Every structure is written in C-alpha cells, then in structure tokens.
C-alpha cells in the first residue's frame, strides 16, 4: 500500500453535510472524496501555472502572433458570433 499522510481541514457545516451525502451516495469515504478533489485541483492548477510560465517565456523571447494572424483569428470568431 502506498504511503499517505494525514491532513486535517475545517469545513463549514453545510459543505460537510454535502460531502457526507456524496460519500453515502457514491459508497466512498469522505477522506477518499476529499483527497480526490484535492488531487484534481492540484493537477488543474499545476497545468495552468506551467502553461502560464511557458507563455511568459515565449513572450520574453518575442514569440508573438503576427498582427495578420490575430486579425484572421478574430475574424473567424466574429463571423461565427453574427
């Protein structure tokens, strides 16, 4: 079995009740659901931060879309919106 650490957190009563209902309906423990939610949150935010850093590095190198590329892209979206 993989090692794990204990984490204590505080929840507002309403959220705790929602978590309890979800745990019962999915036949999972509160701990499992909380750990899964935290895992998904961390993965998503790590991805966003990595992409932001990559974009900043590209910008620092001067790698931008040309004015014509931006105009064509905006043109596609504004045509679809009409």
Beta strands, then each sheet from edge to edge (+ up, - down):
end
